[in-house]
Amino acid sequence: MEAVRVFLIAFLVVLLILYFWRQQRSLRTYPPGPLSLPFIGGLWRIGFGYREDTLIKLAKQYGSIYTLWVANLPVVVLSGFHVVKEGLVNHLEELSDRPLTPFFRVIGRGKGVALSNGHTWKQQRRFGLHSLRKLGLGKKGMESQIEAEAQQLVEIFAREKGQPFDPSMAITNSVSNVICAVTFGQRFSLEDEHFKKLIKAIDFVLTATGSFSQALYEVMPWLMKKLPGLHRKAFDASNMVLSLAKTKIEKHKEDNSYHEPQDFIDFYLLQMEKSKNDPDSTYDEENLAQCIHDLFIAGTETTATTLKWAILLLTNYPDIQDKVHKEIEDVLVSSSICYQDLKKLPYTNAVFHEILRSKYILLVGFPRQSTKDMNLRGFHIPKGTIIIPNVRSVLLDPQQWETPEEFNPNHFLDKEGNFVAREEFLPFGAGARVCLGEQLARTEYFLFLTNLLRAFRFQLPEGVKKLNQTPIVRISTPPQPYKVCAVPRHSP
């Protein structure tokens, strides 16, 4: 019996040595990085105290291109402006795919825009851009819808009568209602139960993405499918968003309104009819439902988080807030605001850009996957490798920004006070996968925030010296819950 025990232990040790030897041979193919240990890879260097700057610190030790093994999966991280730009722009085709890991296969289903690849992605993305333009993106029609929603938010804030309140849910609801108007052609009442469930579902999906539960699912999907956890809640929430989308699609088909299209669903149904005899068409109801799913999850969280950070920062920096308000009041005579007004407001433009830079709303850039073998700065990266472009490292790159860790609007101003566009400003990504809704997000951000700053001066609650600027770390990085006082600028 003792001999059997010794044999089994020796056999296990040999297996571990062989595993470790094979892993070390694989390491030679990839850029250097933390030592990869059996089963956990290089995750020991991260531990449980993951922070928003963890990958930036690893780059200081291992270089601007390094490999972080997640169990037995190699992930190559690109850091700093020059390397990220070279990867995303100079290797446009090689880095056009998304990695379809077990978790993201369930969430994305290989359809829609965000988590599809190849012909499906190209066709769905092209249609998305085309339909947004047809719906009036960049024109007065859509801006009027956004401004109407912004005025609704002003009214909600006004009900607080200058007392401390948490603006988070009201902001999320208003931003999500813009997506509702674009996709469904309608907005929801904030008290609508279906709308409340939709907002909760979006939050569930984002909370699970990047969680420990997701990490376990990626490594052991066969086991995690059978176990409860945050991943299961995320899948249920994702299905709920899809179910709502399909209900709205059926309603549009019943109304037969798509021959005079008014929203995204109408335009898509019309395209389906035009393409029904095309064997290469990917226009179908499954892709339409997934596109709506993607628009809600990406479009709600990004803009809402940006606005939450904007209010927090402007409350913490009242002098900057007052200077922005003064410029808006001095320059904008009309009560109505349009996106083109931003060109007349150099200081406001600089502040709004600096908010996006200093409080990047994602943990890192969305991952890519190499479509073929490629060479990047002397490193061979095999086909199928997951690549993380660390956009946060670009926006905090000390070689590009004078005071990267500080909230400093002068990053976007010249000595004469004119606004200066910066190529290092990449919060919407770059290359083939640059954010589909960038123009919509920029328009929402400007119109919502400008309307709010015209109406209120945001102040700290009594006894509070400063709002916490440490983010919550998940796939997105929203601020910690906070309360502010929205003090009316003018009497009714």
C-alpha positions in Angstrom: 0.0 0.0 0.0 2.9 2.3 0.9 4.5 1.6 -2.5 1.3 2.5 -4.3 1.1 5.8 -2.4 4.8 6.6 -3.3 4.2 5.7 -6.9 1.1 8.0 -7.2 2.9 10.9 -5.6 5.9 10.4 -7.9 3.6 10.1 -10.9 1.8 13.4 -9.9 5.2 15.1 -9.5 6.3 14.0 -12.9 3.0 15.2 -14.5 3.5 18.6 -12.8 7.1 18.8 -14.1 6.0 17.9 -17.6 3.2 20.4 -17.5 5.5 23.1 -16.2 8.2 22.2 -18.9 5.6 22.4 -21.7 4.3 25.7 -20.3 7.9 27.1 -20.3 8.4 26.0 -23.9 5.2 27.8 -24.9 6.5 31.0 -23.1 9.3 31.2 -25.7 6.8 31.9 -28.4 5.3 34.9 -26.6 6.6 38.3 -25.2 8.0 38.0 -21.6 5.8 38.4 -18.6 5.2 37.1 -15.1 6.3 33.5 -14.4 3.5 31.1 -15.4 2.7 28.6 -12.7 0.7 25.4 -13.1 -3.1 25.9 -13.1 -3.0 29.7 -12.3 -0.6 30.9 -14.9 0.6 34.4 -14.1 -2.4 35.4 -12.0 -0.3 35.2 -8.9 1.2 38.6 -9.8 -2.3 40.1 -9.6 -3.7 38.4 -6.6 -7.1 39.5 -5.1 -6.1 43.1 -4.8 -6.8 44.0 -8.4 -6.7 47.7 -9.0 -7.4 49.9 -12.1 -3.7 50.5 -12.5 -2.5 46.9 -12.0 -1.7 46.2 -15.7 0.1 49.6 -15.9 2.4 48.6 -13.0 3.1 45.2 -14.7 4.2 47.1 -17.8 6.8 49.0 -15.8 8.4 45.7 -14.9 7.9 43.6 -18.0 7.8 46.2 -20.8 5.2 47.8 -23.1 4.4 44.4 -24.6 4.1 41.5 -22.2 2.2 38.2 -21.7 0.0 37.4 -18.8 -1.0 33.8 -18.7 -4.5 33.2 -17.4 -4.3 29.5 -16.4 -3.1 28.0 -19.7 -4.4 30.9 -21.8 -1.8 33.5 -23.1 -3.0 37.1 -23.0 -0.7 39.7 -24.6 -1.1 43.2 -23.1 -0.1 46.3 -25.1 0.8 49.4 -23.0 1.5 53.1 -23.7 0.4 55.3 -26.6 2.9 54.3 -29.3 2.5 50.5 -28.8 -1.3 50.6 -28.5 -1.6 52.8 -31.6 0.8 50.6 -33.5 -1.2 47.5 -32.6 -4.7 48.9 -33.3 -4.0 51.1 -36.3 -0.9 49.6 -38.1 -2.3 46.0 -37.6 -5.9 46.9 -38.4 -6.8 43.6 -40.1 -4.8 41.3 -37.8 -6.5 42.7 -34.7 -10.1 43.0 -36.0 -11.5 40.0 -34.2 -13.0 39.6 -30.7 -11.9 36.6 -28.6 -14.9 34.4 -28.2 -14.2 32.8 -24.9 -16.8 30.4 -23.3 -18.4 33.3 -21.3 -18.6 35.7 -24.2 -20.0 33.0 -26.5 -23.0 32.8 -24.2 -23.4 36.6 -23.9 -22.7 37.4 -27.5 -23.9 34.2 -29.2 -21.6 35.1 -32.2 -24.2 37.6 -33.4 -24.8 41.3 -33.3 -21.9 43.8 -33.4 -20.0 43.7 -30.1 -19.1 40.0 -29.9 -19.3 38.8 -33.5 -16.5 38.3 -36.1 -15.9 38.0 -39.8 -18.7 38.6 -42.3 -21.4 38.8 -39.7 -19.5 41.6 -37.8 -18.7 43.6 -40.9 -22.2 43.5 -42.2 -23.9 44.3 -38.9 -21.4 47.1 -38.1 -21.8 48.7 -41.5 -25.6 48.6 -41.1 -25.4 50.0 -37.6 -23.4 53.1 -38.7 -25.6 53.6 -41.8 -28.9 53.4 -39.8 -27.7 55.7 -37.1 -26.9 58.3 -39.7 -30.3 57.8 -41.3 -31.9 58.2 -37.9 -30.4 61.7 -37.7 -27.1 61.3 -35.8 -25.3 64.5 -36.1 -28.5 66.3 -37.2 -31.0 68.4 -35.3 -33.7 65.7 -35.1 -31.8 63.3 -32.9 -30.2 66.2 -30.9 -33.7 67.4 -30.1 -34.6 64.0 -28.7 -31.5 64.0 -26.6 -32.0 67.5 -25.3 -35.6 66.6 -24.4 -34.3 63.7 -22.3 -31.7 66.1 -20.8 -34.5 68.5 -19.8 -36.3 65.6 -18.1 -33.2 64.9 -16.1 -33.0 68.6 -15.1 -36.6 68.4 -13.8 -35.8 65.3 -11.8 -32.7 67.0 -10.2 -34.8 70.1 -9.5 -37.2 68.0 -7.4 -34.4 67.5 -4.9 -34.5 71.3 -4.1 -30.8 71.5 -3.5 -30.7 68.8 -0.9 -28.1 65.9 -1.0 -29.1 63.1 -3.3 -27.6 60.3 -5.3 -27.8 61.2 -9.1 -26.8 57.7 -10.3 -30.1 56.0 -11.1 -31.7 59.1 -12.7 -28.7 59.5 -15.0 -28.7 55.8 -16.0 -32.4 55.9 -16.7 -32.2 59.1 -18.8 -29.3 57.8 -20.9 -31.0 54.4 -21.4 -34.1 56.2 -22.6 -32.1 57.7 -25.4 -31.2 54.2 -26.6 -34.9 53.3 -26.2 -35.8 56.2 -28.5 -33.2 55.2 -31.1 -34.1 51.4 -31.1 -37.8 51.2 -30.2 -39.0 54.7 -31.2 -40.3 55.3 -27.7 -39.2 56.2 -24.2 -40.2 54.6 -20.9 -41.5 56.2 -17.7 -39.0 55.9 -14.9 -41.6 54.0 -12.9 -42.2 51.4 -15.7 -41.5 48.0 -14.3 -40.1 46.6 -17.6 -37.7 49.6 -17.7 -36.5 49.0 -14.2 -35.9 45.3 -15.0 -34.0 46.3 -18.1 -31.7 48.6 -16.1 -31.0 45.9 -13.5 -30.3 43.4 -16.2 -27.7 45.6 -17.9 -26.0 46.1 -14.5 -26.0 42.3 -13.8 -24.2 41.6 -17.1 -21.6 44.3 -16.5 -21.0 43.3 -12.9 -20.4 39.7 -13.9 -18.0 40.6 -16.7 -14.5 40.6 -15.2 -15.6 38.9 -12.0 -14.1 35.9 -10.3 -17.2 34.0 -11.4 -16.5 34.8 -15.0 -12.8 33.7 -14.7 -13.9 30.3 -13.3 -16.4 29.9 -16.2 -13.7 30.6 -18.7 -11.4 27.9 -17.2 -14.1 25.3 -16.3 -17.3 26.0 -18.4 -18.3 22.4 -18.2 -18.5 22.6 -14.4 -19.7 26.2 -14.0 -22.7 25.6 -16.2 -24.0 23.3 -13.4 -23.2 25.7 -10.5 -25.0 28.8 -9.3 -23.2 32.1 -9.2 -22.9 35.6 -10.7 -22.3 34.1 -14.2 -25.7 32.4 -14.1 -27.4 35.7 -13.1 -25.6 37.5 -16.0 -26.8 34.9 -18.5 -30.4 35.2 -17.2 -30.1 39.0 -17.4 -28.7 38.9 -20.9 -31.6 36.6 -22.0 -34.0 39.1 -20.4 -32.7 42.0 -22.6 -32.9 39.7 -25.6 -36.5 38.8 -24.7 -37.5 42.5 -24.5 -35.9 43.1 -27.8 -37.8 40.3 -29.5 -41.1 41.5 -28.0 -40.4 45.0 -29.5 -39.5 43.4 -32.9 -42.8 41.4 -33.0 -44.7 44.6 -32.2 -43.0 46.5 -35.0 -43.8 43.6 -37.4 -47.5 43.7 -36.3 -47.7 47.4 -36.9 -46.1 47.0 -40.3 -44.4 50.4 -39.9 -41.0 49.6 -41.3 -41.8 50.9 -44.8 -41.7 54.3 -43.3 -38.9 53.7 -40.8 -38.7 55.7 -37.6 -36.3 53.8 -35.5 -33.5 51.1 -35.6 -35.9 48.2 -35.6 -37.8 49.6 -38.6 -34.7 50.2 -40.6 -33.4 46.7 -39.8 -36.7 45.0 -40.8 -36.7 46.9 -44.0 -33.1 45.7 -44.7 -34.2 42.1 -44.0 -36.9 42.4 -46.6 -34.4 43.9 -49.2 -31.9 41.1 -48.5 -34.2 38.1 -48.3 -32.9 36.7 -51.6 -29.2 37.3 -50.8 -27.5 34.1 -49.7 -24.7 36.0 -48.0 -27.0 38.1 -45.9 -26.7 38.0 -42.1 -29.8 40.2 -41.6 -32.2 38.2 -39.5 -34.2 38.6 -36.3 -31.5 36.8 -34.1 -28.9 39.3 -35.2 -31.4 42.2 -34.8 -32.2 41.2 -31.3 -28.5 40.8 -30.4 -27.7 44.3 -32.0 -30.3 45.8 -29.7 -28.9 43.9 -26.7 -25.4 45.3 -27.6 -26.7 48.8 -28.0 -28.3 48.8 -24.6 -25.5 47.3 -22.6 -22.7 49.3 -24.3 -24.7 52.5 -24.9 -26.2 52.8 -21.4 -23.2 52.1 -19.2 -20.6 54.1 -21.0 -22.4 57.5 -21.2 -24.0 57.1 -17.8 -20.7 56.3 -16.1 -19.0 59.3 -17.9 -21.8 61.7 -16.6 -21.5 60.3 -13.1 -17.7 61.0 -13.1 -18.3 64.4 -14.7 -20.6 65.6 -11.9 -18.3 64.1 -9.2 -15.2 65.8 -10.6 -16.9 69.2 -11.2 -18.2 69.0 -7.6 -14.7 68.4 -6.3 -13.3 71.2 -8.4 -15.8 74.1 -8.0 -13.5 76.7 -9.6 -13.4 74.7 -12.8 -17.2 74.1 -12.7 -17.8 77.9 -12.3 -15.5 78.7 -15.2 -17.3 76.2 -17.4 -20.6 77.7 -16.5 -19.4 81.3 -17.1 -18.2 80.3 -20.6 -21.5 78.6 -21.4 -23.5 81.6 -20.3 -21.3 84.1 -22.0 -21.2 82.3 -25.4 -24.5 80.5 -25.7 -27.3 83.0 -26.1 -30.1 80.7 -27.2 -31.8 78.5 -24.6 -31.5 75.6 -27.1 -28.1 73.9 -27.4 -26.7 71.9 -30.3 -23.5 69.7 -30.5 -21.9 72.2 -32.8 -21.9 74.8 -30.0 -19.0 72.9 -28.5 -16.7 74.5 -31.1 -17.4 77.9 -29.5 -16.5 76.7 -26.0 -12.8 75.9 -25.9 -12.5 75.7 -22.1 -15.7 73.6 -21.7 -14.4 71.4 -24.5 -11.1 70.9 -22.7 -12.8 70.1 -19.4 -15.1 67.6 -21.0 -12.2 65.9 -22.7 -10.1 65.9 -19.5 -13.0 64.1 -17.7 -13.0 61.4 -20.3 -9.2 61.1 -20.1 -8.6 61.2 -16.3 -11.5 58.9 -15.5 -11.5 56.4 -18.3 -14.7 54.4 -17.9 -13.4 51.0 -18.8 -10.8 48.9 -17.0 -8.8 48.4 -20.2 -9.7 48.6 -23.9 -12.0 45.8 -25.2 -9.9 42.7 -26.0 -9.0 41.7 -29.6 -7.8 38.4 -31.0 -5.2 38.0 -33.7 -6.6 36.7 -37.0 -3.2 35.5 -38.2 0.4 35.3 -37.1 1.9 38.7 -36.6 5.0 40.5 -35.6 4.8 43.5 -33.2 8.0 45.3 -32.3 10.1 42.2 -32.8 7.7 39.9 -30.9 6.1 37.0 -32.7 2.4 36.8 -31.7 0.7 33.6 -33.0 -2.7 33.5 -34.6 -5.6 33.2 -32.1 -3.8 35.1 -29.3 -5.9 37.3 -27.1 -4.6 40.9 -27.2 -5.6 43.5 -24.6 -4.9 47.1 -25.7 -4.6 48.9 -22.4 -6.2 52.2 -23.4 -6.0 53.3 -19.7 -2.2 53.2 -20.0 -2.5 55.5 -23.1 -4.7 58.1 -21.3 -2.3 58.0 -18.3 1.0 57.8 -20.3 3.5 60.0 -18.6 5.4 60.5 -21.9 2.3 62.1 -23.4 0.6 64.0 -20.6 2.1 66.6 -18.5 0.3 65.6 -15.3 -1.3 62.3 -16.1 -2.5 61.5 -12.6 -4.2 64.9 -12.1 -7.5 66.4 -13.3 -6.0 69.1 -15.5 -8.0 70.7 -18.4 -4.8 72.4 -19.6 -3.9 69.1 -21.2 -6.3 70.2 -24.0 -5.5 73.9 -24.2 -2.7 75.9 -25.8 -1.1 79.0 -24.2 -3.8 81.2 -25.8 -6.6 79.2 -24.3 -7.6 77.5 -27.6 -8.8 73.9 -27.6 -6.2 71.4 -28.8 -7.2 67.9 -30.1 -4.7 65.2 -29.0 -4.1 62.0 -31.0 -3.3 60.3 -27.6 -6.9 60.8 -26.7 -8.3 57.3 -27.3 -11.2 56.7 -24.9 -13.4 55.4 -27.8 -10.6 53.0 -29.0 -9.0 53.0 -32.5 -8.8 50.9 -35.6 -11.4 48.6 -37.0 -13.3 48.2 -33.7 -13.5 51.8 -32.8 -16.7 52.5 -30.8 -19.7 52.2 -33.1 -21.7 54.8 -31.0 -18.9 57.3 -30.5 -20.7 60.2 -32.1 -24.0 59.4 -30.3 -22.0 59.2 -27.0 -20.2 62.5 -27.6 -23.5 64.2 -28.4 -25.3 62.8 -25.3 -22.4 63.7 -23.1 -22.3 67.3 -24.2 -26.0 68.0 -24.3 -26.8 66.3 -20.9 -23.9 67.9 -19.1 -24.3 71.4 -20.6 -28.0 71.5 -19.7 -27.3 70.3 -16.2 -24.5 72.9 -15.6 -26.8 75.7 -17.0 -29.4 74.8 -14.5 -27.4 73.8 -11.3 -24.3 74.4 -9.4 -23.2 71.1 -8.0 -22.0 71.3 -4.4 -20.7 69.0 -1.7 -23.2 68.1 1.0 -22.6 69.8 4.4 -19.7 68.3 6.3 -18.3 66.5 3.2 -14.8 67.7 2.3 -14.3 65.8 -1.0 -16.1 63.0 -2.9 -14.2 59.7 -3.3 -12.4 59.5 -6.7 -11.5 55.8 -6.3 -13.5 53.8 -8.9 -15.3 50.5 -8.5 -13.2 48.0 -10.4 -15.1 45.7 -12.9 -15.2 45.7 -16.7 -16.3 49.3 -16.4 -15.0 51.6 -13.6 -17.9 53.7 -12.3 -17.4 55.9 -9.2 -18.3 54.8 -5.7 -21.9 55.8 -4.8 -22.0 59.5 -3.8 -24.4 62.3 -3.0 -24.3 65.9 -4.2 -26.4 69.0 -3.9 -27.8 70.3 -7.2 -28.4 74.0 -6.3 -30.5 75.9 -8.8 -28.6 78.6 -10.6 -31.7 80.7 -11.2 -35.0 81.1 -9.3 -38.0 79.7 -11.1 
